[in-house]
Amino acid sequence: MSLNDIETKIAQIIGAIILTSVEPDTLLLESGLVDSLSAVDVALAIEKEFGVKIPPSEIDLHLESVHTLAQYVAEQRKG
């Protein structure tokens, strides 16, 4: 699965949770689109979809944007 494919799937997951479409470079937390409750929902959905767990202490780091989250997922899936 390419980084673009991961970004697309993550954007769909986040969009379904926050009911707003997002682009890969949309600032999720800083813009307020994703709050602390929806961040947990996103983290759980990412774990279910990709098998990648996001440590609670790192959620704000990896949920900066769809792109940063996709990079994290791709790195974790490599191994």
N, CA, C and O of each residue as an XYZ file, in Angstrom:
316
protein
N       0.855     -1.181      0.000
C       0.000      0.000      0.000
C       0.893      1.234      0.000
O       1.761      1.376      0.862
N       0.684      2.122     -0.959
C       1.526      3.311     -1.080
C       1.126      4.373     -0.055
O       0.058      4.300      0.553
N       2.003      5.356      0.122
C       1.714      6.463      1.040
C       0.451      7.207      0.599
O      -0.349      7.627      1.435
N       0.276      7.367     -0.710
C      -0.941      8.029     -1.217
C      -2.191      7.242     -0.855
O      -3.208      7.820     -0.473
N      -2.113      5.917     -0.978
C      -3.257      5.073     -0.621
C      -3.575      5.197      0.873
O      -4.739      5.270      1.266
N      -2.524      5.218      1.694
C      -2.709      5.354      3.140
C      -3.325      6.705      3.459
O      -4.251      6.791      4.265
N      -2.812      7.775      2.824
C      -3.366      9.120      3.041
C      -4.841      9.165      2.673
O      -5.652      9.727      3.409
N      -5.187      8.575      1.542
C      -6.580      8.580      1.090
C      -7.477      7.880      2.099
O      -8.538      8.393      2.455
N      -7.049      6.708      2.558
C      -7.860      5.945      3.525
C      -7.966      6.706      4.846
O      -9.044      6.758      5.439
N      -6.859      7.299      5.317
C      -6.892      8.054      6.573
C      -7.808      9.274      6.436
O      -8.562      9.588      7.356
N      -7.745      9.953      5.309
C      -8.631     11.110      5.087
C     -10.096     10.679      5.131
O     -10.941     11.404      5.655
N     -10.401      9.492      4.579
C     -11.770      8.977      4.620
C     -12.183      8.656      6.054
O     -13.300      8.965      6.470
N     -11.278      8.038      6.803
C     -11.569      7.691      8.200
C     -11.840      8.958      9.011
O     -12.836      9.043      9.731
N     -10.949      9.936      8.889
C     -11.103     11.184      9.653
C     -12.364     11.915      9.214
O     -13.109     12.428     10.048
N     -12.603     11.963      7.915
C     -13.807     12.614      7.405
C     -15.084     12.000      7.959
O     -16.046     12.707      8.260
N     -15.083     10.677      8.089
C     -16.260      9.990      8.636
C     -16.450     10.305     10.121
O     -17.578     10.337     10.614
N     -15.357     10.534     10.820
C     -15.437     10.825     12.256
C     -15.844     12.274     12.513
O     -16.685     12.544     13.371
N     -15.237     13.215     11.760
C     -15.522     14.628     12.037
C     -16.577     15.216     11.097
O     -16.959     16.379     11.226
N     -17.043     14.391     10.146
C     -18.101     14.795      9.204
C     -17.698     15.996      8.351
O     -18.533     16.829      8.000
N     -16.416     16.073      8.024
C     -15.872     17.115      7.160
C     -14.742     16.505      6.353
O     -13.931     15.754      6.894
N     -14.677     16.819      5.068
C     -13.573     16.273      4.275
C     -12.293     17.038      4.606
O     -12.322     18.239      4.873
N     -11.178     16.322      4.582
C      -9.880     16.921      4.895
C      -8.877     16.564      3.803
O      -8.978     15.521      3.158
N      -7.916     17.448      3.615
C      -6.826     17.242      2.671
C      -5.607     16.725      3.428
O      -5.558     16.843      4.653
N      -4.620     16.153      2.732
C      -3.436     15.638      3.415
C      -2.694     16.670      4.271
O      -2.090     16.313      5.283
N      -2.734     17.947      3.872
C      -1.993     18.964      4.617
C      -2.861     19.784      5.577
O      -2.378     20.745      6.176
N      -4.121     19.418      5.727
C      -5.001     20.115      6.669
C      -4.493     19.909      8.097
O      -4.256     18.776      8.515
N      -4.327     20.990      8.834
C      -3.895     20.890     10.226
C      -5.098     20.460     11.056
O      -6.057     21.215     11.214
N      -5.039     19.263     11.575
C      -6.204     18.670     12.227
C      -6.442     19.207     13.628
O      -7.539     19.673     13.933
N      -5.441     19.148     14.474
C      -5.607     19.586     15.865
C      -5.557     21.105     15.975
O      -6.377     21.720     16.656
N      -4.585     21.694     15.297
C      -4.403     23.151     15.386
C      -5.629     23.908     14.880
O      -5.978     24.965     15.407
N      -6.280     23.359     13.852
C      -7.454     24.026     13.281
C      -8.708     23.791     14.117
O      -9.714     24.480     13.947
N      -8.642     22.809     15.026
C      -9.806     22.480     15.833
C     -10.742     21.475     15.188
O     -11.775     21.131     15.764
N     -10.392     21.000     13.994
C     -11.240     19.999     13.342
C     -11.288     18.703     14.139
O     -12.320     18.036     14.196
N     -10.156     18.353     14.755
C     -10.076     17.155     15.589
C      -9.817     17.603     17.022
O      -8.803     18.242     17.304
N     -10.732     17.268     17.926
C     -10.526     17.593     19.345
C     -10.051     16.335     20.071
O      -9.818     15.305     19.439
N      -9.909     16.415     21.366
C      -9.338     15.294     22.115
C     -10.200     14.032     22.015
O      -9.668     12.923     21.960
N     -11.507     14.193     21.993
C     -12.380     13.011     21.890
C     -12.318     12.376     20.510
O     -12.216     11.156     20.383
N     -12.381     13.212     19.474
C     -12.317     12.644     18.127
C     -10.915     12.122     17.821
O     -10.767     11.223     16.992
N      -9.880     12.663     18.471
C      -8.516     12.151     18.291
C      -8.422     10.705     18.762
O      -7.754      9.886     18.131
N      -9.082     10.394     19.859
C      -9.106      9.019     20.359
C      -9.855      8.123     19.371
O      -9.428      7.001     19.101
N     -10.966      8.615     18.837
C     -11.717      7.847     17.833
C     -10.856      7.576     16.597
O     -10.874      6.473     16.050
N     -10.104      8.589     16.164
C      -9.219      8.423     15.010
C      -8.148      7.380     15.318
O      -7.886      6.497     14.501
N      -7.532      7.481     16.495
C      -6.477      6.538     16.879
C      -7.011      5.102     16.893
O      -6.335      4.185     16.427
N      -8.204      4.909     17.418
C      -8.809      3.572     17.458
C      -9.136      3.067     16.047
O      -8.941      1.890     15.742
N      -9.628      3.953     15.203
C      -9.961      3.573     13.827
C      -8.706      3.228     13.032
O      -8.724      2.316     12.205
N      -7.625      3.951     13.277
C      -6.355      3.670     12.596
C      -5.833      2.303     13.039
O      -5.344      1.524     12.221
N      -5.940      2.022     14.324
C      -5.491      0.729     14.826
C      -6.315     -0.405     14.204
O      -5.768     -1.442     13.829
N      -7.620     -0.201     14.099
C      -8.492     -1.229     13.526
C      -8.205     -1.421     12.035
O      -8.141     -2.556     11.561
N      -8.035     -0.341     11.304
C      -7.846     -0.409      9.850
C      -6.448     -0.905      9.456
O      -6.308     -1.737      8.559
N      -5.417     -0.385     10.137
C      -4.045     -0.657      9.719
C      -3.259     -1.542     10.685
O      -2.154     -1.979     10.362
N      -3.819     -1.809     11.865
C      -3.091     -2.599     12.845
C      -1.938     -1.846     13.483
O      -0.998     -2.453     13.997
N      -2.014     -0.512     13.449
C      -0.960      0.346     14.002
C      -1.513      1.075     15.209
O      -2.495      1.811     15.113
N      -0.872      0.863     16.344
C      -1.305      1.518     17.578
C      -0.551      2.843     17.735
O       0.662      2.907     17.536
N      -1.285      3.893     18.093
C      -0.674      5.192     18.365
C      -0.643      5.358     19.876
O      -1.697      5.419     20.509
N       0.553      5.434     20.471
C       0.617      5.620     21.923
C      -0.112      6.902     22.334
O       0.033      7.927     21.669
N      -0.890      6.861     23.416
C      -1.646      8.052     23.841
C      -0.781      9.304     23.979
O      -1.238     10.407     23.678
N       0.444      9.145     24.424
C       1.320     10.311     24.612
C       1.810     10.886     23.288
O       2.402     11.965     23.266
N       1.570     10.173     22.175
C       2.046     10.635     20.867
C       0.919     11.025     19.915
O       1.175     11.377     18.763
N      -0.318     10.965     20.383
C      -1.446     11.261     19.497
C      -1.344     12.665     18.912
O      -1.546     12.846     17.712
N      -1.037     13.654     19.735
C      -0.967     15.026     19.222
C       0.157     15.198     18.210
O       0.048     16.028     17.307
N       1.216     14.443     18.341
C       2.334     14.512     17.406
C       1.949     13.938     16.044
O       2.222     14.553     15.013
N       1.328     12.784     16.034
C       1.025     12.096     14.779
C      -0.268     12.569     14.127
O      -0.473     12.327     12.937
N      -1.138     13.230     14.867
C      -2.373     13.739     14.288
C      -2.275     15.201     13.877
O      -3.285     15.901     13.803
N      -1.067     15.654     13.613
C      -0.905     17.031     13.140
C      -1.664     17.234     11.831
O      -2.357     18.235     11.650
N      -1.522     16.256     10.914
C      -2.224     16.301      9.630
C      -2.406     14.875      9.120
O      -1.848     13.928      9.675
N      -3.187     14.737      8.067
C      -3.355     13.424      7.451
C      -2.001     12.908      6.976
O      -1.687     11.728      7.127
N      -1.207     13.799      6.403
C       0.103     13.414      5.876
C       1.015     12.883      6.985
O       1.637     11.834      6.816
N       1.105     13.587      8.112
C       1.989     13.122      9.187
C       1.492     11.793      9.754
O       2.297     10.936     10.117
N       0.191     11.620      9.832
C      -0.357     10.362     10.328
C      -0.082      9.228      9.335
O       0.248      8.115      9.741
N      -0.217      9.506      8.047
C       0.059      8.496      7.023
C       1.532      8.082      7.052
O       1.852      6.904      6.894
N       2.422      9.048      7.254
C       3.847      8.722      7.350
C       4.107      7.806      8.539
O       4.855      6.835      8.422
N       3.499      8.107      9.674
C       3.662      7.278     10.865
C       3.151      5.859     10.613
O       3.821      4.884     10.954
N       1.975      5.749     10.022
C       1.393      4.439      9.739
C       2.306      3.651      8.785
O       2.566      2.467      9.004
N       2.786      4.314      7.732
C       3.660      3.635      6.773
C       4.941      3.141      7.441
O       5.381      2.021      7.181
N       5.542      3.968      8.298
C       6.756      3.577      8.999
C       6.505      2.390      9.930
O       7.319      1.469      9.992
N       5.393      2.406     10.648
C       5.084      1.347     11.581
C       4.767      0.030     10.867
O       5.060     -1.049     11.381
N       4.177      0.129      9.700
C       3.830     -1.086      8.952
C       5.059     -1.733      8.332
O       5.069     -2.939      8.082
N       6.102     -0.934      8.080
C       7.338     -1.470      7.523
C       8.018     -2.374      8.529
O       8.617     -3.394      8.189
N       7.904     -1.957      9.796
C       8.435     -2.816     10.681
C       9.176     -2.762     11.820
O       9.499     -3.800     12.397
